[in-house]
């Protein structure tokens, strides 16, 4: 197995403002030191945190007013902004959405909760520095 010269689309974690965010340590796949599957799976700690948050939300939010969606829900906010949500909370009034569609969610959720342990955000660190 040789060294990859291009970055496979599967290693793209998200796209923010047209900038690609890759999975943390994606370069190991390019150097044949890891597989794509090793990069994209959730860790036990990430899964546990998401589960605890969901347990809390299901107890607190009335089912007739909110939908709690999970599983890396695809969000298409605008051109160049394609994100995935660990947990998204939607207003039940948005129930007119075609939930059987195989597309990203066309409206922004009321709340998005992310538990990110796998994103390589080193290229964005200077944008998030608090001064």
N, CA, C and O of each residue as an XYZ file, in Angstrom:
524
protein
N       0.852     -1.185      0.000
C       0.000      0.000      0.000
C       0.889      1.237      0.000
O       1.704      1.406      0.907
N       0.749      2.101     -0.998
C       1.602      3.275     -1.134
C       1.031      4.507     -0.456
O      -0.071      4.488      0.093
N       1.800      5.561     -0.510
C       1.395      6.838      0.065
C       0.375      7.494     -0.860
O       0.574      7.558     -2.073
N      -0.729      7.983     -0.271
C      -1.754      8.681     -1.058
C      -1.280     10.096     -1.376
O      -0.660     10.752     -0.539
N      -1.573     10.558     -2.579
C      -1.162     11.912     -2.965
C      -2.318     12.902     -2.930
O      -2.100     14.113     -2.938
N      -3.551     12.392     -2.891
C      -4.712     13.269     -2.758
C      -5.486     12.867     -1.508
O      -5.410     11.722     -1.061
N      -6.223     13.808     -0.955
C      -6.984     13.549      0.260
C      -8.372     13.040     -0.136
O      -9.134     13.764     -0.775
N      -8.706     11.802      0.238
C     -10.025     11.263     -0.108
C     -11.155     12.060      0.551
O     -11.006     12.562      1.664
N     -12.282     12.166     -0.153
C     -13.436     12.888      0.383
C     -13.887     12.339      1.735
O     -14.406     13.089      2.562
N     -13.699     11.055      1.968
C     -14.116     10.449      3.241
C     -13.373     11.032      4.433
O     -13.825     10.889      5.569
N     -12.244     11.685      4.195
C     -11.485     12.287      5.287
C     -11.912     13.721      5.584
O     -11.360     14.368      6.474
N     -12.904     14.218      4.832
C     -13.440     15.561      5.094
C     -14.444     15.447      6.231
O     -15.439     14.731      6.122
N     -14.180     16.144      7.301
C     -15.046     16.115      8.479
C     -16.255     17.022      8.259
O     -17.395     16.605      8.468
N     -16.004     18.267      7.836
C     -17.054     19.249      7.568
C     -16.510     20.300      6.618
O     -15.325     20.311      6.287
N     -17.392     21.175      6.190
C     -17.001     22.315      5.365
C     -17.600     23.566      5.994
O     -18.816     23.676      6.149
N     -16.727     24.510      6.356
C     -17.181     25.743      6.999
C     -16.697     26.931      6.186
O     -15.495     27.113      5.993
N     -17.641     27.741      5.710
C     -17.318     28.903      4.888
C     -16.449     28.530      3.700
O     -15.561     29.286      3.304
N     -16.714     27.354      3.134
C     -15.966     26.901      1.968
C     -14.622     26.273      2.284
O     -13.945     25.780      1.382
N     -14.224     26.281      3.547
C     -12.956     25.678      3.964
C     -13.199     24.255      4.435
O     -14.103     24.005      5.232
N     -12.401     23.330      3.947
C     -12.547     21.942      4.337
C     -11.884     21.698      5.683
O     -10.766     22.151      5.932
N     -12.592     20.972      6.553
C     -12.066     20.559      7.849
C     -11.904     19.049      7.759
O     -12.869     18.326      7.512
N     -10.686     18.582      7.960
C     -10.400     17.154      7.855
C     -10.436     16.507      9.228
O     -10.357     17.187     10.251
N     -10.558     15.186      9.240
C     -10.460     14.448     10.486
C      -9.069     14.609     11.068
O      -8.078     14.678     10.341
N      -9.010     14.669     12.399
C      -7.735     14.750     13.103
C      -6.870     13.549     12.689
O      -7.366     12.428     12.574
N      -5.613     13.792     12.474
C      -4.633     12.771     12.072
C      -4.897     12.187     10.686
O      -4.461     11.075     10.390
N      -5.609     12.931      9.833
C      -5.887     12.446      8.482
C      -4.601     12.137      7.712
O      -4.581     11.275      6.834
N      -3.535     12.852      8.055
C      -2.255     12.636      7.366
C      -1.726     11.208      7.558
O      -0.961     10.715      6.729
N      -2.133     10.540      8.653
C      -1.705      9.156      8.859
C      -2.281      8.234      7.789
O      -1.644      7.256      7.398
N      -3.482      8.544      7.319
C      -4.072      7.757      6.233
C      -3.285      8.000      4.954
O      -3.007      7.070      4.196
N      -2.931      9.254      4.722
C      -2.171      9.587      3.514
C      -0.815      8.877      3.503
O      -0.293      8.547      2.438
N      -0.250      8.644      4.687
C       1.054      7.975      4.799
C       0.920      6.464      5.004
O       1.906      5.780      5.279
N      -0.303      5.951      4.868
C      -0.600      4.516      5.050
C      -0.268      4.019      6.454
O       0.082      2.853      6.637
N      -0.376      4.898      7.439
C      -0.132      4.517      8.824
C      -1.426      4.228      9.575
O      -1.392      3.765     10.716
N      -2.567      4.499      8.943
C      -3.880      4.260      9.543
C      -4.892      4.104      8.420
O      -4.637      4.474      7.274
N      -6.045      3.548      8.771
C      -7.114      3.396      7.782
C      -8.138      4.509      7.951
O      -8.196      5.159      8.995
N      -8.934      4.720      6.929
C     -10.005      5.725      7.011
C     -10.961      5.378      8.144
O     -11.421      6.264      8.865
N     -11.258      4.106      8.302
C     -12.186      3.677      9.350
C     -11.682      4.065     10.742
O     -12.478      4.402     11.617
N     -10.378      4.018     10.946
C      -9.811      4.408     12.236
C     -10.002      5.904     12.502
O     -10.075      6.322     13.658
N     -10.080      6.695     11.463
C     -10.213      8.145     11.619
C     -11.655      8.562     11.905
O     -11.877      9.495     12.677
N     -12.629      7.898     11.308
C     -13.992      8.422     11.340
C     -14.870      7.861     12.452
O     -15.924      8.430     12.735
N     -14.475      6.779     13.083
C     -15.298      6.207     14.149
C     -15.268      7.065     15.404
O     -14.290      7.767     15.663
N     -16.345      7.004     16.182
C     -16.410      7.727     17.451
C     -15.732      6.924     18.548
O     -15.791      5.694     18.561
N     -15.097      7.624     19.457
C     -14.470      6.964     20.602
C     -15.543      6.639     21.642
O     -16.663      7.146     21.577
N     -15.184      5.794     22.593
C     -16.104      5.463     23.674
C     -16.448      6.728     24.466
O     -17.604      6.933     24.836
N     -15.459      7.564     24.723
C     -15.724      8.781     25.509
C     -16.680      9.720     24.771
O     -17.572     10.297     25.392
N     -16.509      9.881     23.466
C     -17.420     10.735     22.709
C     -18.825     10.147     22.727
O     -19.797     10.876     22.922
N     -18.942      8.859     22.529
C     -20.246      8.207     22.533
C     -20.930      8.336     23.889
O     -22.141      8.544     23.958
N     -20.169      8.216     24.951
C     -20.726      8.326     26.298
C     -21.232      9.745     26.560
O     -22.320      9.917     27.110
N     -20.469     10.749     26.177
C     -20.896     12.140     26.382
C     -22.189     12.416     25.611
O     -23.118     13.013     26.152
N     -22.248     11.983     24.353
C     -23.462     12.185     23.547
C     -24.644     11.462     24.189
O     -25.739     12.021     24.252
N     -24.452     10.248     24.661
C     -25.529      9.483     25.304
C     -26.058     10.183     26.551
O     -27.268     10.232     26.773
N     -25.155     10.722     27.363
C     -25.582     11.425     28.580
C     -26.362     12.697     28.252
O     -27.354     13.013     28.910
N     -25.914     13.413     27.245
C     -26.640     14.622     26.828
C     -28.024     14.247     26.316
O     -29.008     14.908     26.650
N     -28.110     13.189     25.504
C     -29.408     12.748     24.983
C     -30.358     12.340     26.111
O     -31.538     12.690     26.093
N     -29.845     11.609     27.075
C     -30.675     11.191     28.212
C     -31.285     12.417     28.895
O     -32.473     12.434     29.218
N     -30.460     13.435     29.109
C     -30.943     14.666     29.733
C     -32.003     15.351     28.858
O     -33.056     15.751     29.355
N     -31.721     15.484     27.554
C     -32.652     16.166     26.655
C     -33.996     15.454     26.573
O     -35.044     16.100     26.601
N     -33.974     14.139     26.473
C     -35.232     13.389     26.374
C     -36.089     13.564     27.621
O     -37.316     13.528     27.532
N     -35.470     13.750     28.771
C     -36.220     13.964     30.007
C     -36.766     15.390     30.091
O     -37.814     15.616     30.695
N     -36.064     16.350     29.489
C     -36.408     17.762     29.660
C     -37.311     18.343     28.575
O     -38.125     19.224     28.854
N     -37.176     17.865     27.355
C     -37.889     18.487     26.232
C     -39.205     17.778     25.937
O     -39.223     16.558     25.772
N     -40.303     18.520     25.868
C     -41.589     17.903     25.537
C     -41.584     17.354     24.101
O     -41.222     18.061     23.161
N     -41.983     16.101     23.948
C     -41.971     15.448     22.645
C     -42.867     16.132     21.625
O     -42.592     16.082     20.427
N     -43.933     16.767     22.086
C     -44.855     17.408     21.151
C     -44.353     18.771     20.665
O     -44.952     19.360     19.766
N     -43.267     19.276     21.245
C     -42.745     20.584     20.843
C     -41.392     20.525     20.147
O     -41.027     21.446     19.416
N     -40.643     19.439     20.374
C     -39.293     19.367     19.816
C     -38.986     17.982     19.273
O     -39.484     16.970     19.767
N     -38.147     17.968     18.236
C     -37.536     16.743     17.738
C     -36.063     16.796     18.116
O     -35.407     17.823     17.941
N     -35.549     15.700     18.630
C     -34.119     15.588     18.915
C     -33.566     14.595     17.899
O     -33.892     13.408     17.935
N     -32.722     15.095     16.987
C     -32.155     14.264     15.934
C     -30.668     14.058     16.185
O     -29.988     14.952     16.690
N     -30.166     12.880     15.833
C     -28.776     12.531     16.109
C     -28.147     11.857     14.898
O     -28.706     11.858     13.801
N     -26.980     11.287     15.122
C     -26.301     10.432     14.144
C     -25.639     11.224     13.025
O     -25.773     10.882     11.850
N     -24.925     12.278     13.392
C     -24.216     13.090     12.390
C     -25.164     13.608     11.312
O     -24.901     13.477     10.116
N     -26.265     14.194     11.759
C     -27.263     14.771     10.855
C     -26.598     15.793      9.939
O     -25.917     16.703     10.410
N     -26.793     15.643      8.639
C     -26.231     16.579      7.673
C     -26.999     17.889      7.652
O     -28.226     17.893      7.555
N     -26.281     19.001      7.742
C     -26.871     20.341      7.717
C     -26.288     21.097      6.528
O     -25.072     21.248      6.416
N     -27.154     21.567      5.649
C     -26.705     22.409      4.538
C     -27.222     23.814      4.828
O     -28.375     24.133      4.537
N     -26.358     24.650      5.404
C     -26.773     25.980      5.830
C     -26.739     26.991      4.699
O     -27.604     27.862      4.612
N     -25.741     26.876      3.835
C     -25.616     27.707      2.643
C     -24.505     27.105      1.803
O     -23.840     26.164      2.237
N     -24.299     27.627      0.625
C     -23.240     27.106     -0.229
C     -21.903     27.233      0.500
O     -21.540     28.309      0.976
N     -21.185     26.127      0.576
C     -19.896     26.118      1.258
C     -19.977     25.856      2.741
O     -18.945     25.821      3.412
N     -21.180     25.670      3.280
C     -21.366     25.340      4.692
C     -22.165     24.048      4.800
O     -23.395     24.062      4.845
N     -21.448     22.938      4.841
C     -22.051     21.618      4.986
C     -21.478     20.983      6.242
O     -20.319     20.572      6.278
N     -22.309     20.911      7.263
C     -21.859     20.455      8.571
C     -22.615     19.194      8.973
O     -23.610     18.824      8.351
N     -22.132     18.555     10.006
C     -22.808     17.400     10.586
C     -23.040     17.680     12.061
O     -22.168     18.209     12.751
N     -24.229     17.319     12.538
C     -24.580     17.579     13.932
C     -24.632     16.278     14.714
O     -25.298     15.327     14.306
N     -23.925     16.238     15.846
C     -24.057     15.095     16.746
C     -25.481     15.057     17.284
O     -26.122     14.006     17.306
N     -25.963     16.213     17.716
C     -27.328     16.337     18.237
C     -27.920     17.630     17.696
O     -27.283     18.681     17.774
N     -29.121     17.567     17.154
C     -29.816     18.763     16.681
C     -31.223     18.771     17.265
O     -31.903     17.746     17.294
N     -31.646     19.936     17.725
C     -32.983     20.091     18.277
C     -33.788     20.959     17.318
O     -33.417     22.096     17.028
N     -34.889     20.407     16.834
C     -35.761     21.115     15.897
C     -37.094     21.415     16.556
O     -37.574     20.661     17.403
N     -37.673     22.516     16.156
C     -39.012     22.865     16.581
C     -39.985     21.923     15.885
O     -39.854     21.680     14.685
N     -40.948     21.395     16.610
C     -41.919     20.468     16.021
C     -42.731     21.137     14.911
O     -43.311     20.452     14.068
N     -42.775     22.465     14.905
C     -43.481     23.181     13.830
C     -42.816     22.947     12.485
O     -43.430     23.173     11.442
N     -41.572     22.499     12.498
C     -40.871     22.183     11.262
C     -41.165     20.759     10.806
O     -40.434     20.205      9.985
N     -42.235     20.164     11.338
C     -42.553     18.773     11.011
C     -43.002     18.607      9.566
O     -43.142     17.481      9.086
N     -43.227     19.705      8.874
C     -43.602     19.624      7.458
C     -42.425     19.164      6.593
O     -42.594     18.860      5.412
N     -41.227     19.117      7.195
C     -40.058     18.679      6.453
C     -40.230     17.229      6.030
O     -40.836     16.428      6.742
N     -39.697     16.909      4.881
C     -39.762     15.549      4.376
C     -38.703     14.713      5.084
O     -37.545     14.679      4.667
N     -39.110     14.039      6.157
C     -38.132     13.300      6.949
C     -37.684     12.014      6.267
O     -36.738     11.374      6.724
N     -38.340     11.632      5.195
C     -37.900     10.426      4.497
C     -36.887     10.753      3.401
O     -36.335      9.850      2.772
N     -36.645     12.028      3.176
C     -35.704     12.433      2.125
C     -34.285     12.032      2.495
O     -33.930     11.974      3.673
N     -33.487     11.759      1.489
C     -32.091     11.399      1.718
C     -31.191     12.610      1.506
O     -30.134     12.512      0.882
N     -31.619     13.742      2.029
C     -30.890     14.993      1.851
C     -30.531     15.587      3.201
O     -31.026     15.151      4.241
N     -29.674     16.574      3.169
C     -29.351     17.313      4.386
C     -30.568     18.104      4.838
O     -31.466     18.386      4.045
N     -30.591     18.452      6.095
C     -31.677     19.247      6.658
C     -31.667     20.627      6.007
O     -30.642     21.309      6.032
N     -32.800     21.056      5.419
C     -32.808     22.326      4.685
C     -33.051     23.573      5.546
O     -32.936     24.691      5.045
N     -33.379     23.402      6.812
C     -33.577     24.545      7.710
C     -32.627     24.395      8.897
O     -32.332     23.276      9.316
N     -32.151     25.503      9.436
C     -31.255     25.386     10.586
C     -32.022     24.904     11.820
O     -33.149     25.339     12.059
N     -31.421     24.017     12.597
C     -32.051     23.585     13.846
C     -32.074     24.732     14.847
O     -31.359     25.722     14.689
N     -32.896     24.589     15.872
C     -32.923     25.586     16.947
C     -31.626     25.528     17.753
O     -31.096     26.557     18.170
N     -31.117     24.301     17.967
C     -29.903     24.095     18.750
C     -29.099     22.968     18.115
O     -29.667     21.975     17.658
N     -27.773     23.121     18.086
C     -26.877     22.051     17.671
C     -25.872     21.842     18.795
O     -25.288     22.792     19.316
N     -25.685     20.584     19.154
C     -24.711     20.223     20.180
C     -23.674     19.331     19.518
O     -24.003     18.293     18.942
N     -22.426     19.745     19.607
C     -21.324     18.990     19.014
C     -20.394     18.481     20.100
O     -20.070     19.198     21.047
N     -19.977     17.260     19.953
C     -18.954     16.682     20.813
C     -17.839     16.277     19.864
O     -17.806     15.148     19.375
N     -16.930     17.201     19.609
C     -15.898     16.983     18.594
C     -14.567     16.610     19.217
O     -13.914     17.419     19.876
N     -14.189     15.382     18.993
C     -12.882     14.899     19.409
C     -12.062     14.469     18.202
O     -10.900     14.087     18.346
N     -12.661     14.527     17.002
C     -12.025     13.969     15.812
C     -11.692     15.006     14.738
O     -11.094     14.647     13.724
N     -12.054     16.261     14.921
C     -11.801     17.269     13.895
C     -10.406     17.857     14.042
O      -9.948     18.127     15.152
N      -9.742     18.050     12.923
C      -8.441     18.726     12.920
C      -8.714     20.201     12.667
O      -8.933     20.609     11.526
N      -8.701     20.995     13.720
C      -9.031     22.415     13.610
C      -7.783     23.294     13.685
O      -7.883     24.497     13.924
N      -6.622     22.704     13.483
C      -5.373     23.458     13.598
C      -5.316     24.617     12.607
O      -4.707     25.641     12.915
N      -5.925     24.495     11.436
C      -5.914     25.571     10.450
C      -6.813     26.736     10.874
O      -6.705     27.829     10.318
N      -7.695     26.518     11.848
C      -8.645     27.538     12.256
C      -8.313     28.136     13.628
O      -9.007     29.042     14.088
N      -7.288     27.651     14.268
C      -6.970     28.060     15.633
C      -6.829     29.574     15.780
O      -7.292     30.134     16.774
N      -6.206     30.245     14.821
C      -6.018     31.693     14.935
C      -7.348     32.451     14.849
O      -7.461     33.557     15.379
N      -8.346     31.871     14.191
C      -9.663     32.514     14.083
C     -10.416     32.466     15.396
O     -11.303     33.287     15.632
N     -10.076     31.507     16.263
C     -10.811     31.310     17.496
C     -10.060     31.793     18.724
O     -10.482     31.533     19.851
N      -8.959     32.489     18.520
C      -8.180     32.989     19.648
C      -8.923     34.151     20.296
O      -9.344     35.089     19.619
N      -9.076     34.076     21.606
C      -9.740     35.141     22.340
C      -8.698     36.204     22.680
O      -7.644     35.901     23.241
N      -9.007     37.444     22.335
C      -8.081     38.534     22.633
C      -8.648     39.480     23.657
O      -7.995     40.457     24.023
